[in-house]
């Protein structure tokens, strides 16, 4: 539920960009920096939160981050300008980075090692369900009642999540304290560095395409709001099933989970570049894009955590930091391209970055099966 609430809040701007930009009187590219602000702060918070709370019960830390998520959604819903919206999204970045950095380490404490990939797939179901709900429902609510209503709904979800965590989370006393020396030592490991570089390429490409997918469907494919909501729903449903397939593949080989997902999305992005004006091609490409993305969260979490089981929180923090830097790079790079060459800028960035990430993983990814 924590993952569901965080990803719901993180993904909402992608389905509401045009409405937010019109209401706040900024360009679509500027509105997209709400994603950038969250990502940059999360990149810092991911390694910092475990360090600053290293002696605290992990259950209480997770609940504190969920409370921050609730406050961020309320402030987003009442934002009066781009600056106030960015402040709210900065708060989301702290919650997002801190929560994600601990997710894999908590999973390792709750299940036997041989079930870790499966446990991560279950936890990351929150990503898939949020993807199913956040983008299409956010777009529909924005059309019916204004974009602020979507953030109010997200705040209600956050409140319910906080209550559920208070009731259900076990006591998880801190252990394996991380420090800056441990983080530096992690960066000396070749496999960790390779994983982080692949994250930067693959995730920046994905978010450059996904963040600006609505402008492409409006300006290039020329779809109605109802059709856009339906396609975003299909994207989410594809991601839901892709999460389980990705978990199954990652349980056998993290390398092939990342290679297969990045290769498929690179091909789909190229398809949108060439035939994005076709509603049928766009609908199929976006749906399969969601399915292929499901391989990444489980694959990357399994890859880097198994490379550093002795420093799971530290490795998780570095992974989340790389994820968020990649998201910011994708949002900035995609925004610049969209503002300069139009809505096809997102797929262009995506196809290039994902092809590079796929090649790097194929050459230098982990060779042995993970199970």
C-alpha positions in Angstrom: 0.0 0.0 0.0 2.9 2.3 0.6 4.3 1.7 -2.8 0.8 2.1 -4.3 0.3 5.5 -2.7 3.8 6.8 -3.7 3.5 5.7 -7.3 0.0 7.1 -7.6 1.3 10.5 -6.5 4.4 10.3 -8.7 2.5 9.4 -11.9 -0.4 11.8 -11.6 1.4 14.7 -13.4 1.9 12.6 -16.5 -1.9 12.3 -17.1 -2.6 15.9 -16.1 0.2 17.9 -17.7 -1.9 19.9 -20.1 -4.5 20.8 -17.5 -1.8 21.8 -15.0 0.1 23.9 -17.5 -3.1 25.7 -18.6 -4.3 26.4 -15.0 -0.9 27.6 -13.8 -0.1 29.5 -17.0 3.1 27.7 -17.8 4.3 25.6 -20.8 3.9 21.8 -20.8 7.7 21.4 -20.5 7.7 23.7 -17.4 4.8 21.8 -15.9 6.7 18.6 -16.5 9.4 19.8 -14.1 7.0 18.8 -11.3 8.3 15.3 -12.1 11.9 16.7 -12.2 11.7 18.3 -8.7 10.4 15.0 -7.2 13.1 13.0 -8.8 16.0 15.3 -7.9 15.0 15.4 -4.2 14.3 11.7 -4.1 17.8 11.1 -5.5 19.3 12.8 -2.5 16.8 11.4 0.0 17.3 7.8 -1.1 20.8 7.4 0.4 20.3 10.2 3.1 17.1 8.9 4.8 18.5 5.5 5.8 21.6 7.3 7.1 19.7 9.9 9.1 17.3 7.3 10.6 19.8 4.4 10.9 18.9 3.7 14.5 15.2 4.0 14.2 12.6 1.2 13.8 12.1 0.8 10.1 8.3 0.5 10.5 8.1 3.9 12.2 10.3 5.4 9.5 8.0 4.1 6.7 5.0 5.5 8.5 6.6 8.9 8.8 7.3 8.9 5.1 3.7 8.0 4.4 2.6 11.0 6.5 4.8 13.2 4.4 3.2 11.8 1.3 -0.2 12.7 2.6 0.9 16.3 3.2 2.5 16.5 -0.2 -0.8 15.5 -1.9 -2.8 18.0 0.1 -0.4 20.8 -0.8 -0.4 19.8 -4.5 -4.2 20.0 -4.6 -4.1 23.6 -3.2 -1.1 24.9 -5.2 -1.6 28.4 -6.5 1.3 28.5 -8.9 4.2 26.5 -10.2 6.5 27.3 -7.2 4.0 26.0 -4.7 3.4 22.9 -6.7 7.1 22.3 -6.9 7.4 22.7 -3.1 4.7 20.0 -2.7 6.5 17.7 -5.1 9.8 18.2 -3.2 8.1 16.8 -0.2 7.0 13.8 -2.3 10.6 13.3 -3.3 11.7 12.9 0.3 9.0 10.3 0.9 9.6 8.6 -2.3 13.4 8.3 -2.0 13.3 7.2 1.6 10.6 4.6 1.2 12.1 3.0 -1.9 15.6 2.8 -0.4 14.2 0.6 2.3 11.8 -1.6 0.4 14.2 -4.3 -0.7 15.9 -4.4 2.7 12.6 -4.9 4.4 11.6 -7.6 2.0 14.9 -9.5 2.7 13.9 -9.5 6.4 10.5 -10.9 5.9 11.1 -13.8 3.6 13.7 -16.5 2.9 16.5 -15.5 0.5 15.2 -17.9 -2.3 11.8 -16.1 -2.2 13.2 -12.6 -2.4 12.5 -12.0 -6.1 8.9 -13.3 -5.6 8.5 -11.0 -2.5 9.7 -8.0 -4.5 7.2 -8.9 -7.3 4.4 -8.9 -4.7 5.5 -5.6 -3.2 5.9 -4.0 -6.6 2.3 -5.0 -7.4 1.6 -1.7 -5.8 3.4 -0.1 -8.8 1.3 -2.0 -11.2 -2.0 -1.3 -9.5 -1.1 2.4 -9.2 -0.2 2.4 -12.9 -3.6 0.9 -13.7 -5.4 3.5 -11.6 -3.4 6.7 -11.4 -2.9 7.7 -15.1 -6.4 6.9 -16.5 -8.4 7.9 -13.4 -6.3 11.0 -13.0 -6.9 12.0 -16.6 -10.7 11.3 -16.3 -11.0 13.2 -12.9 -9.0 16.1 -14.3 -11.4 16.3 -17.3 -14.6 16.0 -15.1 -13.7 18.0 -11.9 -10.3 19.7 -12.6 -6.8 18.4 -12.0 -6.8 19.3 -8.3 -9.5 16.6 -7.6 -7.0 13.9 -8.6 -4.6 15.0 -6.0 -7.3 15.2 -3.3 -8.2 11.6 -4.2 -4.5 10.7 -3.9 -4.5 12.4 -0.4 -7.4 10.2 0.6 -5.5 7.1 -0.5 -2.4 8.2 1.4 -4.5 8.6 4.6 -5.9 5.1 4.2 -2.4 3.8 3.6 -1.0 5.4 6.7 -3.7 3.8 8.9 -3.2 0.4 7.3 0.6 0.6 7.9 0.0 1.6 11.6 -2.1 -1.5 12.1 -0.2 -4.0 10.0 3.6 -3.2 10.0 5.7 -5.4 12.4 8.4 -3.9 14.6 11.6 -3.8 12.5 14.5 -2.6 14.6 17.3 -1.1 12.6 20.3 -3.2 11.8 23.3 -3.2 9.4 23.8 0.5 10.0 24.9 2.3 6.8 27.4 5.2 6.7 29.2 7.2 4.1 32.1 4.9 4.0 29.9 1.9 3.3 28.3 3.8 0.4 31.7 4.7 -1.0 32.7 1.0 -0.7 29.6 -0.1 -2.6 30.6 2.2 -5.5 33.9 0.4 -5.8 32.1 -2.8 -6.8 32.0 -3.2 -10.6 28.6 -4.9 -10.7 27.0 -2.2 -8.7 28.4 0.5 -11.0 27.2 -1.3 -14.1 23.7 -1.7 -12.6 23.5 2.1 -11.7 24.7 3.1 -15.2 22.1 0.9 -16.9 19.4 2.4 -14.6 20.4 5.9 -15.7 20.0 5.0 -19.4 16.9 2.8 -19.3 14.8 4.7 -16.8 15.6 8.1 -18.2 14.5 6.8 -21.6 11.3 5.3 -20.2 10.3 8.5 -18.4 11.2 10.8 -21.3 8.6 8.8 -23.2 6.0 8.2 -20.5 6.0 11.7 -19.0 5.1 13.3 -22.3 2.9 10.5 -23.7 -0.3 12.6 -23.3 0.9 15.5 -25.5 1.8 12.9 -28.1 -1.6 11.4 -28.0 -3.2 14.8 -28.2 -1.0 16.6 -30.7 0.1 13.7 -33.0 -2.5 11.0 -32.7 -5.3 13.6 -31.9 -7.2 11.4 -29.5 -10.1 12.5 -27.3 -9.8 12.6 -23.5 -11.9 9.5 -23.2 -9.6 7.6 -25.7 -6.5 8.8 -23.8 -7.9 7.6 -20.5 -8.7 4.2 -22.0 -5.2 3.8 -23.5 -3.6 4.9 -20.2 -5.8 2.3 -18.5 -4.5 -0.3 -21.0 -1.0 0.8 -20.2 -1.6 0.2 -16.5 -3.2 -3.2 -17.1 -0.2 -4.2 -19.2 2.1 -3.1 -16.4 0.1 -5.1 -13.9 0.7 -8.4 -15.8 4.2 -7.3 -16.8 5.2 -7.0 -13.2 4.5 -10.7 -12.6 6.2 -11.8 -15.9 9.1 -9.5 -15.1 9.4 -11.1 -11.6 9.3 -14.6 -13.1 12.1 -13.7 -15.5 14.1 -11.8 -12.8 13.9 -14.9 -10.6 15.8 -16.8 -13.2 18.0 -14.0 -14.7 18.0 -10.3 -13.8 20.1 -9.7 -17.0 17.4 -11.0 -19.3 14.7 -9.2 -17.5 16.4 -5.9 -18.2 17.4 -6.8 -21.7 14.0 -8.0 -22.8 12.2 -5.0 -21.2 14.5 -2.4 -22.7 14.6 -3.9 -26.1 10.8 -4.1 -26.4 10.3 -0.5 -25.3 13.0 0.8 -27.6 11.2 -0.9 -30.5 7.8 0.5 -29.4 9.2 4.0 -29.1 10.6 3.8 -32.6 7.2 2.6 -33.7 5.6 5.7 -32.2 8.1 7.9 -34.0 7.3 6.4 -37.3 3.5 5.8 -37.0 2.4 7.7 -33.9 -0.4 9.4 -35.9 -2.3 6.0 -36.1 -4.7 5.5 -33.2 -4.3 1.7 -33.5 -0.5 1.8 -33.5 -0.4 4.2 -30.5 -2.9 2.2 -28.5 -1.0 -1.1 -29.0 2.4 0.5 -28.5 1.4 2.3 -25.2 -0.2 -0.9 -23.9 2.8 -3.1 -24.6 5.1 -0.4 -23.2 3.4 -0.7 -19.9 3.8 -4.5 -20.0 7.5 -4.3 -20.9 8.2 -1.7 -18.1 7.1 -4.3 -15.5 10.5 -6.1 -15.9 12.5 -3.2 -14.6 11.6 -2.7 -11.0 11.9 -6.3 -10.0 14.9 -6.8 -12.2 16.9 -3.9 -10.9 16.0 -4.4 -7.3 17.0 -8.1 -7.5 20.2 -7.3 -9.4 21.7 -4.7 -7.1 20.5 -6.2 -3.8 22.1 -9.6 -4.6 25.3 -7.8 -5.6 25.4 -6.3 -2.0 23.3 -8.4 0.4 25.6 -7.2 3.3 24.5 -3.6 2.6 21.0 -3.9 1.4 19.7 -0.5 2.5 22.8 1.3 1.2 22.5 -0.5 -2.1 18.8 0.2 -2.3 19.5 3.9 -1.6 22.0 4.1 -4.4 19.6 2.3 -6.8 16.8 4.7 -5.9 19.1 7.7 -6.3 20.0 6.5 -9.8 16.4 5.9 -10.6 15.4 9.4 -9.6 18.4 11.1 -11.4 17.3 9.1 -14.4 13.7 10.2 -14.0 14.8 13.9 -13.7 17.1 13.5 -16.8 14.2 12.0 -18.8 11.8 14.7 -17.7 14.3 17.5 -18.5 15.6 16.0 -21.7 12.1 15.0 -22.9 10.8 18.4 -22.0 13.4 20.2 -23.9 12.8 18.0 -27.0 9.0 18.4 -26.7 9.3 22.2 -26.5 11.7 22.3 -29.5 10.6 19.6 -31.9 7.1 18.7 -30.7 5.5 15.7 -29.0 7.7 13.1 -30.8 10.7 14.3 -28.7 9.7 11.9 -25.9 9.8 8.7 -28.0 13.0 9.9 -29.7 14.8 10.2 -26.4 13.3 6.9 -25.2 14.4 4.9 -28.2 18.0 6.1 -28.1 18.5 5.7 -24.3 16.8 2.3 -24.0 18.8 0.9 -27.0 22.0 1.9 -25.2 20.9 0.5 -21.9 19.9 -2.8 -23.5 23.3 -3.1 -25.2 25.2 -2.3 -22.0 23.2 -4.9 -20.0 23.7 -7.5 -22.8 27.5 -7.0 -22.7 28.1 -6.4 -18.9 25.0 -7.6 -17.0 25.1 -10.4 -14.5 25.8 -13.7 -16.3 24.7 -16.3 -13.8 21.0 -17.1 -13.2 19.9 -15.4 -10.0 17.9 -18.3 -8.6 
